[in-house]
Amino acid sequence: EVQLVESGGGLVQPGGSLKLSCAASGFAFGNYDMGWVRQARGKGPEWVSTINIHGSSAKYGDSMKGRFTSSRDNAKNTLYLQMNGLKPEDTAVYYCRKVSTMTESDFWGQGTQVTVSS
């Protein structure tokens, strides 16, 4: 059974930092691109980042560039998202994402809440 369990969310002041983690199990983690998606209350999902299977290349949404960094440890089956310079508009539930392939659908974890507020 595929499982993605996010952790590391919480309340942080504007300008602060958080590091999210996503523990993956039930599939060959190192064979899949992985990513993060977020959803603010009352809004649709917003793509945050995608990282390739080796962790050598990551892409980010425009509002996250220069502030967020995604990484992965394939030996630990874990995905990370380092978030710096957080803004109130970054407040959302952040979901870890197993990126879809030609034969498999996207799979998201249960999410972790990030709240940026003074």
MARMIMI-979883 format. One record per residue: x, y, z of N, C-alpha, C, O in turn. Coordinates in steps of 0.1 Angstrom, whole numbers, plus 5000, padded with zeros to 4 digits. Atoms other than C-alpha are relative to their C-alpha. Example, Ala and Ser with C-alpha at 12.3 -4.5 7.8 and 13.67 -1.06 7.14 Angstrom:
BEGIN
500949885000512349555078500950125000501950125007
499149895000513749895071499250115008499750225009
// end
This chain:
BEGIN
500849885000500050005000500950135000501850145008
499249875000501450344990499650095011498450115014
500249904989501850585019501050114999502150094996
499149885000503150935020499550075013498450115014
500449934987503251095055500950125001502150125003
499349874999504151465057500150035015499349995024
499849954987505451625088500850134999501450164989
499249884999507151955099499250134998499850234999
500849885001504252195094499950075014500350015024
500349934988503252445120499850154998499650204987
500249865000502952815129501450075000502250045008
498849935001505753045119499750154996498850184990
500249865003506153425117500550034986501349964981
499649965013506553605084501650025000502150075009
498650005002510153575072500749885006501949865004
499550124994510653255091500249884990500049904978
499750125008511652905079499349885006499149875018
500450144996510252555080500549904991500849934979
499650115008511352225067499049895001498849835012
501050115001508751975056500749874996501749874989
499550135004509451605054498849914995497749934999
501050095005507551335036500749865000501649834992
499650134999508150975045499249914991498049904992
500750085010507350735016500149855003501249815008
499950154999506550365017499049944991498150004986
501050085008504850094997500350014985499549954977
499750005014506550174964501550034999502250065009
498649975002510050214949500250154998500350204987
499949855000510550574959501050054990500850154984
499049955009513750614939499749994986500550044978
500350015014512050534907498950104995498550104984
501149905003509550824908500450145003501150175012
499949864997509651194904499050025012498049965013
500949974988508151344936499850155000500550234993
500249865000506751684944499250045012498849965021
500949944990504751914966499050084994499250154983
501149925005501452074961499450065013499550005024
500649944989499652314984498650054997498350074985
501449955002496052424989499750095012499650045024
500549904990494952735008498549985002497849944993
501550014997491552745024499250074990499550194987
500849945010488952814998500550024986499950084978
499349995013491352784969500349864995500249775002
499750125006492252524945501549965002502350045007
498650044998495552324946500950084992500650134981
498949935006498752504937501349924999501749875010
498750075002501852334923501150075007501250205005
498949944993504852394945501349974994502150054990
498850055005507652184932500049864995499149784999
499850135004508751874914501549974999502350064995
498650045000512051694918500249874993499349784995
499950125007513451424896500549885008500849905020
499850124992514251074907501450005007501649945017
498750004994517951144913500250125010501150125018
499849884992517351474931500950104994501350205001
499049915007519551654906499450124994500050214990
500749895007516951874892498650025007497849935008
501349974994513952054908499450124993500250214989
500649895006511452294894499050065011498549985019
500849944990509352544914498950094993499250154983
500949905004506252754910500650145002501650165009
499349875001507053124903500050075014501050135017
500049934987506053244938500949935010501249995021
499150084991508352984954501550014997502449995005
498750005004511453034934500950095008500550215012
499149924992514453154954499749995015500650035023
500450014986512653074987499949865004500249825016
500250144997511852704986501049914993501549944982
499150105006514252414980499549865003499349825015
500450134999513152064974501249904999502249934991
499050105000515451764981499549865003498349855008
500550134996515251394986501249915004502349945000
499050094996517151115002499449864997498649805004
500550135005516450794983500349885009499649795010
499650104990518250585009499049995011498849895018
500949994989515750705035498550014995497650025003
501349995006512750715011499350135006498150125010
500649884994512151075022500250124991501350134985
500049885008511351395004499950125010499350115020
500049894991511951735019499650134992499750144980
500349875006510852095013500550105010499950125021
499549894991512952375029499450134995499550174984
500749875003510952695030500650115008500550115020
499449884993512653025038499250124995498550124986
500749885003511353375038498549994998497950044989
501450035002507853255044499150135002499450225009
501049895001504953495037498649955004498349835004
501450044996501353495050499349934988498549844991
500750075011500253395015500549864997500049794989
499650135001502253075019499249915009499449785009
500950084991499652965045499249904991498449944983
500850105007498152635032500349875006501249855015
499750144998498052265036500949954989500649974977
499050055009501152115020499949854998500049785008
500150155003500851775003501249954993501750024983
499050075007503551544993499449924988498349874990
500750065012502951404958501049904993502149934991
499350105009504051084940499550044986498350024983
500449955013504051214905499549894991500149784990
500650105009501851034880501049954989501950034985
499350055012503350814852499049974989497850004991
501050045011501850684820499049905005497949894999
500950104996500350404839499550015015498649935019
500449984987499850534874499650155003500150244997
500549874997497850824888500950075011501750015017
499549924989499051104911499649945013498449895014
500450034986499051014948500550105009501750145009
499749904990499051264976499949945014499249855017
500250034986499651235013498950075006498050134999
501149944992497351355040500250155002499250225006
499849864998498951695042500550045013500249985023
499649944988500551915068499750154999500050214989
500449865000499352265078501250095002501950065012
499049904998501652555074499350135001498550174993
500749874997500452885089501150105002502050095011
499149894999502453205084499350125005498550184998
500849894994501253475108500850055011501649985018
499349934989502553725133499050005012499450055022
// end
